[in-house]
Amino acid sequence: MRLTARMWVDAYLTRLRLQDIPAFVVSHGDDTGGAVLVKLATLDGKAVAFQRSFDIMTGARNWIVLVDGDEAEVDAAVTRQRGYDPDLWVIEVEDKAGRHLLDEPGLSD
């Protein structure tokens, strides 16, 4: 059984909060099946946006970089994605050290 988008987002925000990493919901997508996009802002004018990818051969879900660069460019790409998918969740993480925790076990499920 897969987690709903809302449950995954809530669990992710809790993990970030426990590590004292600020994060907030920029766009509240569909609670059940909305896709999730994570923007990491390093507070130096740079950012990276991650989206989940599904590997058909292995069945694995991994986080891949959608766009990386100046924060304004990343914001524009995120805005375009929101235009394509009104059910999209957007989570913004702010961390100077670049921590996002997406590589931790359980966050690709």
LINSUL-V572942 format. One record per residue. N is the residue number from 0. SS is DSSP state (alpha for helix, beta for strand, coil for the rest). PSI is psi in radians with two decimals (NA if undefined). Layout:
N,SS,PSI ; N,SS,PSI
This chain:
0,coil,2.31 ; 1,coil,2.61 ; 2,coil,2.60 ; 3,coil,2.79 ; 4,alpha,-0.75 ; 5,alpha,-0.76 ; 6,alpha,-0.73 ; 7,alpha,-0.81 ; 8,alpha,-0.81 ; 9,alpha,-0.76 ; 10,alpha,-0.72 ; 11,alpha,-0.80 ; 12,alpha,-0.62 ; 13,alpha,-0.78 ; 14,alpha,-0.75 ; 15,alpha,-0.79 ; 16,alpha,-0.69 ; 17,alpha,-0.39 ; 18,coil,0.16 ; 19,coil,0.72 ; 20,coil,2.00 ; 21,beta,2.39 ; 22,beta,2.66 ; 23,beta,2.79 ; 24,beta,2.06 ; 25,beta,-0.65 ; 26,beta,2.14 ; 27,coil,1.91 ; 28,coil,-2.86 ; 29,coil,2.26 ; 30,coil,-0.58 ; 31,coil,-0.97 ; 32,coil,0.28 ; 33,coil,2.50 ; 34,coil,2.77 ; 35,beta,2.31 ; 36,beta,2.34 ; 37,beta,2.15 ; 38,beta,2.23 ; 39,beta,2.03 ; 40,beta,2.19 ; 41,coil,0.15 ; 42,coil,0.41 ; 43,coil,0.35 ; 44,coil,-0.03 ; 45,beta,2.72 ; 46,beta,2.90 ; 47,beta,2.46 ; 48,beta,2.34 ; 49,beta,2.52 ; 50,beta,2.72 ; 51,beta,2.44 ; 52,beta,2.57 ; 53,beta,2.16 ; 54,coil,1.93 ; 55,coil,-0.61 ; 56,coil,-0.71 ; 57,coil,-0.31 ; 58,coil,0.08 ; 59,coil,2.56 ; 60,beta,2.25 ; 61,beta,2.71 ; 62,beta,2.23 ; 63,beta,2.76 ; 64,beta,2.16 ; 65,beta,-0.81 ; 66,beta,2.55 ; 67,beta,2.32 ; 68,beta,-2.54 ; 69,beta,2.47 ; 70,alpha,-0.63 ; 71,alpha,-0.69 ; 72,alpha,-0.71 ; 73,alpha,-0.76 ; 74,alpha,-0.70 ; 75,alpha,-0.71 ; 76,alpha,-0.70 ; 77,alpha,-0.73 ; 78,alpha,-0.72 ; 79,alpha,-0.76 ; 80,alpha,-0.71 ; 81,alpha,-0.57 ; 82,alpha,-0.59 ; 83,alpha,-0.57 ; 84,coil,1.69 ; 85,coil,-0.23 ; 86,coil,0.11 ; 87,coil,2.30 ; 88,beta,2.43 ; 89,beta,2.11 ; 90,beta,2.24 ; 91,beta,2.22 ; 92,beta,2.36 ; 93,beta,2.01 ; 94,coil,2.08 ; 95,coil,-0.55 ; 96,coil,-0.09 ; 97,coil,0.35 ; 98,coil,2.35 ; 99,coil,-0.27 ; 100,coil,0.09 ; 101,coil,-0.31 ; 102,coil,0.04 ; 103,coil,2.63 ; 104,coil,2.43 ; 105,coil,-0.29 ; 106,coil,-0.12 ; 107,coil,-0.17 ; 108,coil,NA
